[in-house]
Amino acid sequence: MNLRPGVWAFLEDARRGAFEIVVAEAFDRVSRDQADVTTLYKHLRFADIMIVTLSEREINELHDGLKGTMNALFLKDRAAKMHRGL
């Protein structure tokens, strides 16, 4: 996230109350990095902003923990498959 200024601008807008809800196709569209997704979730919940996805509906702590882990495993698996393919 440190390399993505758009994310920090998004969080600043959240802090200022520029929006009340984040809507995404699925939680992995928000981020697949476990640390990033937890950071985003914590900042948005602190700002009282709800995250809703078409796949999972309203995101809560369970989604943050489990989906964050599953997304991180997906990235690791994809990297291994790419290395095998090379």
N, C-alpha and C positions, 0 to 999 in steps of 0.2 A: 504494500500500500504506500510505502514511502516514495515510490517512484511514480505514483499515479496522482497527479495534482487534481484531477477531476474528482477523485474519491474524497479528497480533503475538502474541496469546494462543496460537494454534496453533503458532507457531515456538517460543515459550517452552515449551510442552508437549513439543515435539520435543527441545529442548535438555535437558529434564529426563528424557528417556527414557520418556515416557508411552505411546509406541507405537513399533512397529518397521516399519510399512508404511503407505503411503497408497494407497488404491484409488480410482480414478475411472473414469468412463465413457470419457473420452478426455482427452488432455493439454490441450486447449483448455477443458475444464471446470475445470481447476486455475486457469488465468488465460489471457487472450488478450493481455495486455500483455507485450511482450518483456522489458522490464527486470524486471518482477515475477516472471515465470516463471523467469528466470535466478537471481534472488535466492532464490526459494523452493527451487529445485533445489539451489543451492549450500549453503544452510542445512541442508536435509534430508540431503544427501550427507555433509556435515561431521558430522552427528549419526548417521551410518550408518543412515539410514532410506531404504528402497527406495520408489520410486514405481512403481506398476503400474497400467496402464489396460487396459480390455477391448479397446480398439482397437489400441494399440501394444505391449502387453505391458510388459516392464520398460523404464522410461525411462532413457536414458543421455545422454551429452554430445551425441551426434548429434541426438537428439530435441529436447534443450534448444535447440540452435542452429537447426536447420532448422524445427522446429514453432513455435518462438518467433517466427521471422521470418515464417512463413506466417500465423500467427495475427495478427501485427501488420498484415500486408498485408490480411487479411480485414477487420479493423476499419477500415482506411483506405478500402477499397473500399465497405464498407457505409455509411460516412459520406458518401462521394461520391454514392452512390445515393439516400440520404435527402435530400441537398441538391437533387439533380435532381428528386426527387419533390415537393419543396416548391414 
